[in-house]
Amino acid sequence: MNTRILTTLAAGALLAATAACGGQSLDDDNTSAGTGSAAPANVVLDPAPTEEKAADVINAITPDKDLAAKAAPSLKGGVLKVVSSMGYPPMELFASDGKTAIGFDPALARAIARKLGVKVTITDEEFNSQIPGVLTGRYDFVISSMTDTPERQGQVTFVDYVRAGAGMLVKSGNPAGITGPKDLCGKTVSVVDNGSSMELAEDYAADCEKSGGKSVNVLKFPGDQEALLQVSGGRAQASLTDFVVAASKAADPKLAVDAVPLDGTESPWGIGMKPDNKVLIESVKGALDSLIQSGEYAKLLKAWNLEKLAVQSAVVNGGK
């Protein structure tokens, strides 16, 4: 349940500005754009950052010769130019140096680049500047926890790479036995005030009342951390949030919490590309399908504790 929204109007207004202004490149490789020629046959592929949890998986990926040959004409200078937005762990975040992109989205971008046999640059841009950057040709694709919606499909073509939704945090071992919305009836849950999780909690409370059960006691807080503390302290039996946030928290043994997905709240997140770049769209789709079939995609997800987000195949514009 991605809470970051990109409006069509905002994207259009920023289109011209993005062509002139750039974001912060997060890669040491400053290879400049070439003339559209194929990537050199002897290109040295970029190693994953040392703090990247999926580094071993990424570094073991070798190019698919057929995909690489197909993709080469659409990638200037043999470099895949990617834009994302750091600050949404575990999907996108900075390493300890404050400039290197890590997280599942950068990991998948690097994996796709290696499958296509090219180098990669990942640039940090403000969320609303990303689609304009793709449309002007500054970037080849955006991968930034972006929900594939019909509105956005009017600007970019998506290759969907995960299905993400809401989730709950409960005490380690799930002593209250909460596995879904019906288990919340008569319980206390904590949420971030005025967010999508609060609306979801209120919907669940109404459903409990309609079915004749006890309502849900909803505690509202300004941030995720305050809401989580209610579970740790025993004041709430669960905290509602985005599943990717829940998974990130659950991966920290010091917090002693488990993540529980809320089925039925999922929607696809996609890699966005310029619609007329048919060759690149097919190449990225092919690379993702190859990663899925080889099991490398599953390993990337596991490294970031995100197995629940897995898709079975690469789908183009699956958002409805």
N, C-alpha and C positions, 0 to 999 in steps of 0.2 A: 504494500500500500504506500506507494511513493508519494510523499507530501510536497515534493518540489514541483511547482507548476510552471510551465512555459506557455505563455499565451501567443497566439498568432500575431497579435498586434505588436507585442514586444519584440518578437523575432523580426518582423518586418521593419520596425523602426531602427533596429540595430544593424540591419544588413549592410548598409553603406559604411557605417562606422567600423564594422569588423574588418572590412577589406583593408582599411588603413591602419587599424590598431591591432596589436597582437597581445597574446597572453604570455605567461611565463613558461618557457620550455623546461621540462623536467629531465632532460636527457643530456648527457655529455656530448653525444654525437650531433654535430651541427652541420651535417651534410646538406648542402644547398640543393634546391630543386633543379633538375636537369631538363632535358629536352623531350622527355617522355620516352626515352629509349629503355630497352629491357634492362633489368637488374644484371650486374656483372655475374658471370657464372661462378666466380671465385669469391663472392661476397662473404665476409665474415659476419655471421649473425650475432646480434647483441646478446650478451649473457644477462640473466635476470639479476636484479639487485640482491645483495647478500641478505637483506632483511625481508625480502619477499618470501612468504611462507611456502609458496609453490615453486621456489627457485629450482629445485632438483627436477621437478616435472617439466618446467619450461625448458631448461637447458638440455634435456634429453630429446626434445622434439626436433625432428629432422624435416626438411622440405619435402613436399609432395611435388614431384617433377611436373606432372600434368597441370596441377593448380598453379604452380609457379610460372609456367610458360604462358598460361592463360592470363594471369594477373599482371604480368610485367608491363605491358603497354599502357596500363592505366595508372601506374605508379611512377611518378617522375623521379629519376635518379635512383630507383631501387629502394625508396624509403616510403613506408606507410606512415602518414601523418595523422595522428590521433589527438582528439581533444576530449578532456574530461574535467571534472571539478572535484578537487580534493576536499575532504572534510566530512565524509559520510561513511565511516568505518562500519563493517569490514569491506564495503564495496570499493571505496576510494579513500586513500589517506596518504599522508606524508610519512616517509621513514624518519628516523631520528635526526637526520641532517636537515630536515625542514624543507627539502626541495625534491627529493626522489619519490616518484609515484609508486606506491604499492597498493595491495588490495586485490580483490577478485577482478574488478574491471581492468586495471592495468595488466594483471596476470593474463587474462584472456586476450587482450590486445597483443601482448608479446607472443603468446602462443599462436595466434592467427598469423602474425608477421613471420614467425619461424616456419609455419606450415606453407606460407607463400614464398619462402626463400628470400625475404627482404629484411632490411633493417627497419627500426621503428623509432619515432619520436612521439612523446606524450606531453602535451601542453596543458597546463592548468588555466582554465578560463572560467569566468563567472557563468553560471548556468544559463542565463538568458542569452548569452553571446554564442552559444555552441552551435545551434542550428544555422544562424547566419554565417558563421565561420565555415561550415560545410558547404553552404549554398554558394559562397563566393569562391570556393576552391582552395581556401587557406588550409583546410583539413580534408582528409579523405573520409574519415568517419568520426562520429561521436559515440562514445560509450560511457554513460554517466548515470546509471540507475534511472534511465529515462523510460517512462511508461509509454508503450506503443498505443496511441489513441487515434481514432479516425481524424481528429483535428490535426494532429501532427503529421499524419500520413498525407495531408494536403501539401506538406512542404518537403518531407524527406521520405525515403523508403527504408523500412526497418527490416533487419534480420533479427528475429527474437531469440534471445540467448538464455533467459531464465524466466520463471514465473514466480512472482513475489507477492506476498500479501501481508496480512496482519499476524501477530503472534502474541503470546503471553509469556511472561517470566513468572516462574513459581519457585518455591524453595527446592533445593536439591533433593532429588528422590520423589518429588511431587507428593508430599504427605497428604494434601487435601484431595488428591485424586482428580485433578481438573484436566480434562482432555478436550473439552469443547464448550461452546456457549451455554448449553443446558446445565453444565456443572457449576456455572457461576450463580445460579439462582440461590438467594439467601447468603451469598458470599460478599466480601468486600474487595473491590478492585481499585487500583490506583491508575491514573492516566495523566497525560499532559493536558492542561486546560486549553480549551478552544481548538484542539487538534482533531484529526480524523479518528484517532483512537477514542477520544471522548464521545464523539458521535456514535461510534460503534458500541461502546459500553452502554450508552443510553438506549440504543436500539435493543440490546440484549436484555436490559432491565425491563423494557416495555414488553418484550416477548415473554419473559418470565411471568409478568403480571397477567398477560392475556391467557396464559395456560393455567392460571390459578395457583401458581407457585409464588414463593417469596421473591421480592424484587432484588436487584443488585444494588448494593451500597457503593456509590461511585465517589472516590476521593480524587480531587483535582489539584494538580501542582504545576508550577511554571516550567519544569524541565524533567527530562527522563531520569536524571540522577535522583531527584527528590522522590519521584514516583517509585523507583526501584527500592529506595530505602524503606518504604512502607512494607515491602515484602520481606526484606532482610530483618526488619524489626518486629515482624509478626502482626503489624496492624492491618495489613491486607493479605489476602490469600493469593492474589495474582495482580500483575501489572500488565496492561494492554499497551502495545507499541507496534512498530513495524517489525516483521519477523527477522529481517536482516540485523536490526539493532538487538533484538532478543538473542539471536545466535551469537553475535559478537560478545555480549555480556556473559552468556553461558560458557563461552570458551575460556573465560578467566576463572580459574579455580578458586581464587580468593573471594569471589562474590558468592559462591555456593548457590547458584541458581541454575534451573533448567529452562530451556526454550521449548514452547509448545506451539506448533503452527495452528492457525485458525483456518480450517478448510473452507473453501467457498469464497474467500476474500482475494484470491490470487488474480493477477493480471500480468500480461507479458511485458517485459522490459526489452527494448530493442537497441541494436546498433544502427544508428541513422546515417544514411548516405544520400547523396544527390540523386534524385530519381532517374536522370538521364545517363548516369554512369552504370549502365547495365552490366558491363564486364566486371567492374569491382563488386557490385551487388552479388553476382553469381559466384565470384571468387571467394568472397567472405562467407557466403552461404556454404559453398563447398568445403572451405577450410573448417568451419564449425561442425559440419556433418562429419568430416574426417576425424576431428578431435573427439566427437561423441562416440563414433564407431570404434575408435581405437582404445577408448577408456581413459584417455588423457584428460578429457573434459571433466569426467567424474573425479579424477584425482585433484584437479584444480579446485573444484568445489569443496572437496574433503579437506584440503589444506586450510581453507577459511571457514570450515564448519558450516557449509552452506548446501549440503547435499539435498535438502528439502526443496531447493529452488530448481532442480534439474529439469530440463526438457529432453524429450526423446529424439527430437530432430530439429533442424533449423527451419523455421517457418518465416515466410516473408509477409509482413503486414498482418500479423495475426490478431492485433488488437481490435476489439469490436465495441 
